Amino acid sequence: MHLSRGFKQLERVDDALSSFLGLLKKKELDSEVVHIEESINRVLAEDVISDADVPPFDRAAMDGYAVRAEDTYGASPSAPVVFRLIGSVHPGKKPDLKIGKLEAVWITTGSYLPDGADAVVMAEDAKRLGDEVEIYTSVPPWKNVDRAGEDIRKGDVILRKGTFLGPYEIAALCSINLSRVKVYRRVKVGIIATGDELIEVGDIITAGKVVNSSAPMIKLLMRDLPVEVKYYGIVRDETSHLLPILEKSIAENDLVLTIAGTSVGDKDLLFKAIEQAGGRIVVHGVTQMPGRPTLLAISPDGKPIIGLPGYPVATAISFMNFALPVIERIAGIEGERFVPMVRAKVASRIPSKPGVRHYARVKLKRADGEIIASPVRVSGAGIISSLKDGDGLLVIPEEVEGVEKGSYADVIVIKRYLRW
């Protein structure tokens, strides 16, 4: 807990999230069956058990000659073993061949290993001489062979319930010829923007109006998540206007995200609307800069409501710290999210207040074999160019008072591509 002007108390970020997640009802989402190619970024609703071996047969791992391994023993460049070449094998068909003593078959990568063979000699370790082939090396059994079931065995649980499906998981499902898969339905997320000063992108800007950039940003931050987003537009700073839209959003969604209206000014009415809707405020104010006015609440039917601050930088950081973990919990994702992070040398001192977790926006560059982090902006929750121009967030913990020049710190990378 941390005291701050305007708020009764500020909760530490980790404590706020932990207590909030602990209050959420554990309810499994309904499931649906989708085509495998439509399952990207979805969450498995059941264990997947393979009903086949992968590969389904012993196959050549490279081009060469299929042989009996024992026949190659003693072979060397100075004393090659001569084999009789009895045919060739190519992918897509089971060969009608059986290899006997000192017999070989030319075989290409991925081809079915003929009966009698238990190894493949690489092409570069052999030389063809008409109907014969000289082998210059000995190979142990199953050398250069992918065994049936070596990748996946029949009966194996290849993916567990709660797995977030990416390209590699989907490739594994395709390898067992699974065309449809059972996943949880998408998490329904309602977004409400508040503010008399806001206009939507493309509207005519008049004096005193500000373009709503936070709502599009939040929608895009969720583009790779298993969510279904419904945007309720801009709501005026009046409880009578906000309350019915808030209640409608609660009824229609699993999670409600509001933008702005979370501070303690005369026009910050979200907490009043939540209370009038029968909800309960769990946290109002966190030890985070930017993003101090973050609000966490529970609706009467147990659904989470997260009030994100209105300024874009604060919106983004509060979404990362609070909304994202809640979405993952509701979606049924098992596992810990990997946050891309680099260790960087700090180019200049970055001040911070003790008791508050600071998120400094920094630019990254390579110099003398190190990664250097130069502050773009330390404060300024509304300076969206600090996210545009910055490559990452240097997090200064609550118990630390500033980061000194020349010290090293972890930086959360927020860009997919860095222009060093």
N, C-alpha and C positions, 0 to 999 in steps of 0.2 A: 504494500500500500504506500502511496505517495500523495501528499497534500498538494493541491494546486488551486490557484485563484479561479473561482467560478465553478469548480467541481467539488463535491463533498469529499471525494477521494479519487485517486488514480490507482488502478490495479496494475501490477506488473504484467507485462505482455503474456508470459508463459502461464502465470497463475490464472489470468483471465480466460485464456483459451482452455486450460485444463478444467476449470470449474464449469465453463459453458458446455464443453463436450460431455462432461459428466452428467449434465442435466437432460441431455437429449435422449429421447426414447429410442431404444434399440428395436427398430422395426425393419424387417427385410422387405425390399421393394418387390413388386410383382415382376415376373420374368416373361420373356417372349423369345421365340425362336426366329433367328434371322439368317439370311444367307451369309456364308463365310466372308465374302468380300464386303459385306455391310457391317461386319463386327468390329472394324477398326475403332479403337478408343472406347470400346464397351467393356463391361465387366462380366466375367463368367459367373453364371448362376448355379453351376454344378461342376463337380469333378469331371474331367474328360479322361476316359479309359480307352486305350488303344485296342482295337479288335484285330490288329494286323501287325506283323513285323515290318520294320523299316530299317534297311532295305528288305524287300520281300524275298530276296534270293541272294546267294553269294555272287558278288560281281567284281569285275576288275576295277582297281582303283587308279589304273593308268594304262597307257598303251604298252604292249609288250607281248610276251609269249606265256601262255598258260601251260603249266607243266606239273609233274609230280615233284614236290620239293626234294624227296629223297634221291631222285635221279641227278640232282645238281650238286650233290655233296662232292667236294674235292675240285670243282671247276675253278679255273683261274685264267687270267689272260695268257699265261704261258702253257697251260694245260687245259684247253677248253673241252667241254663235253659236247659231243655231237648228238643232236636230236633229229628225228624224222618229222618233218612238217606235214600234218595230215589235214589241214584246213584253216579256216578263219572264222571268227565270230564277231558280230557287230550288234549294237544295241537294238532292242525292240523285239527280239525273238529268242526263245529257248533253243539252244543248239542241239541238233541230232547227232552228237558226237560223244565218244567216250575215249578218254586218253589212257593209253597203256604205257608200259615201261619204255623210257627214252623216246616218247612221242611228245610233240608240242603243237599248239594251235596259236596262230596269230590272233590277238584279242585287243579290242579297243576299249577305252575307258567307259565304264558303265555297263559293259556287256555281261551277259549271264555266263558264269564260270562253268565250263563243260564238266560233265561227270568224269570222275577220276582225277581231275586237277585239284590241287590244293595250294597253288601259289602262282604268282605272275613274275616273270623276270622282265625288268625294264628293257625297252627296246635298245637303249644305249649300252646295255650290258650283253648284247648279243649281235650276231651277224648272220644274215640269211645267205645261204649258198644254194640256190636252186630249190630243190625239195628238202633241203636240210638246213639246220640252223645251229650255229656254234654258240654255246652258252659260256660266258667268261666269269661267272660268279656263282657261288652257291647261295641259296635262299632257304630260310626256315619255312615250315608250314604256315600258310595263310599270309605270307609276305605279299604286300601290294594287293590285298583282297579286302573288300568291305564285306564282312560277314552278315548273313541274314540276321536281322534283329540287333545289329551292332549299334544302330542309332536309337531305335525305339523297339521295345519288345511287346508282343501281344500280351495284354493284361496289365501293362504299366499305366499308372496314373501320370499322364504326361503334362497336364495342367490342372491346378487346383481351383476350386471355387474361390471367387474373389480376385482372380488374376485379371489385371488390366491388360487388354489385348492390343499388342502392337504388331508391327509387320513380322517380327520373328516368331511370335507365338502363333500368328495366323498361318505362317508358312509351315509350322509343325503340324497344325491341324489339317492343312491341305495334304501333307505327306501321308496321312492315314486315310485320305480320301473322304474327309468329313466336309460335306457341302453346306450343312446348316448347324448352327450352334445355339445353345440356350444361354441368354444373357439377361441381366437385370434391365428393366426399362430405364430410360433416361431420367435423371433427377430433374424435376420441374422447378425452375428458378424464375421468380418474378422480380423485375427491376422497376423501381419507382424513383424518378428524379424529382427533387423538390427545389423550388426557388422562383420567386417572382421575377428575378432578373434573367432567367434562362430562356434561350430560344434554341430550336433544333438546328442542326447543320443544314444550310441551304436557305434558312429563313432570312429575311431582311434585318440587318442589324441597325437598331436605332439607339439613341443616347441612353446609356445606363444598362443596356442589355449585353449579355455574355453568351457565347455559343457553348452549348452543352457538349463538352468533349469527354467527360467522365463516363457517361453511359455507353457510348460506342466503344471506348477503351475496355470497359469491364466485359462487355459482350465478347470482344475479341480475345480477351484473356482467358475466356472459357471455351474457345473454339475447339480445343483438342480434348475437352473433358466430356464425360458421358452425361450431358445436360441438354435440356430443352428449355430455351429461354423465351419468356414472354415479357415484352416491354410495355409498361403502362403509361409511358409518356411523362411529361412534366406536370407536376402538381403545384398549385399555388400554395403560398405560405399561409394557409388558413386551415385550422383543424377540421372545419365543416367540409372542406374539399378533400383533405387528405384522408380522413377517417373512412369514408365508404370505399375509396380505392384501396386503402390498406387492407380492409376486411375482405374485399374481393380477391386481392392478391393472396392473402393467407388461405382463403378457401380453395383457390385454384392451383396452389403450388406446394412443394415440399420445403422450400426455403424462400424467404423474401429478403432481397437486398434493396435498401434504400440509399440514396445518394444525397448528402447535405441534410441540413436541418437537425444536426446531432449535437450542436454546441449548447451554449447556455444563454443565447441572446433572445430578444423578444420574438424573433421570427423562427426560432429553432423549436419546432412544435412536435417533433417526432415522438419524443418520450410521452407527451400528453396524449397523442393519438393512440399509441400502443396501450397505455393504461385505460383509455376510454374503450378500446376494443377488448378489454379484459386480459390483456397480456401482462407479463411481469418483466420488469427491467432487472437484468442480472448484473450487468456492468455498464457504467456510463462514465467513460474516461479511462484511458490507459497510459502507462508510462512510455509513450512512443512519440517520437518527433521525426517527421510529421505524422499526424494521425491521432493526436491526443483525444479528440472528441468521439472516438469510436464507441458505438453503443451495441450491446448484445442483449437480446430479449427473447422470451419464449411466449408464443401465442397461447390462447386458452386451450387449444387442442395439442399443445406440445411441439409445435413447429418453430424452428429457429428464425429469428428476425435479426438481421445484422444491419445496423445503421452505419454506413460508410461516410466519412467526412467528404465534403463537397469538392475541395480543391483537388485537382487531378493527381498530384504526387501522393498526397495523403490517402486518396481513394485507392490508388494502386497498392500502396504498402499495406494498408489495412485489409484489402482484399487478399493479399498474399498471406498475411499473418492469421487471418480469422476465417474469411469466407472459403478459401481453398481447402483447409482441413475439414471444415464442416461438410462441404460438398463430397469430399473423399469418404467421410464417415457415412453419409446418407447413401452414397453410391455403392457401398459395400466393398470398396477397394481394400485388399489386404496387402500389407507391405508399407515400407517407409519411402516416401517420395525422395528421389535424388535431386538435390539442389546443386546446379553447376556453380562451382566456386574455385577461385584461384588464390594463391598466396602472393601478396604484392607488397612491395616496398613503398612506403608513404612518402610522397614528394615534398609535402609541407605539412606543418602542424594542423590538426583538425580539432577545434575545441568542442567540448560537450559539457552539459550539466550533469553532475552526479545524480543518480536516481532516475534518469530518463534514458531510454534506449534510442540512440540517434542513428539515422540512416543517411549517411553522406553519399551524395551522388558523385562518382569519380570517373575519370577518363583513364583508360589503361593503355600502356605502350610498352614495347620491349626496348631495353637498353642494357648493354653490357651483360647480356645473358640473364637479366632479371626482368620481372614484370613490375612496372612502376605505376602507382595509382596517384593521379593528380586530382584534387578536389575540383569539382565543377560547381557544386553548391552544397552548403551544409544545412542551411535553413531555406524557407520559402516553399510552403506546401502547394502554392499555386503556380510555381514556375515550371511549366511542363517541358520547357526546353532543357531542363536539367536531366530529364529522362531521355529526351531525344538526343542530346549531346553526350550524355554519360553512357558508359559501358557497363557499369555495375553499381552495387550498393555496398559501401563499406559500413559494416554494422559495429557501432560502439556500444558495448553492453552497459546496463544500468549502473554497474558498480565501478565503471571506468570513467575518469575525468580527462577526456581528451586523448588523442593519439599523436605521438611526437613524430617529427620529421625523422626519416631514416629508420623508423621501426617497421615491423612487418605485421600485416593484418590480412584476414580473410575477406575476400570481396565476392559477393553474390553477383554472378554475371547475368545481366538482363537482356543482352543482345545475342542473336543467333550467330551473327557474323561480326567480327571485330576488325575494324580498319586500323591496324597498328600504326 
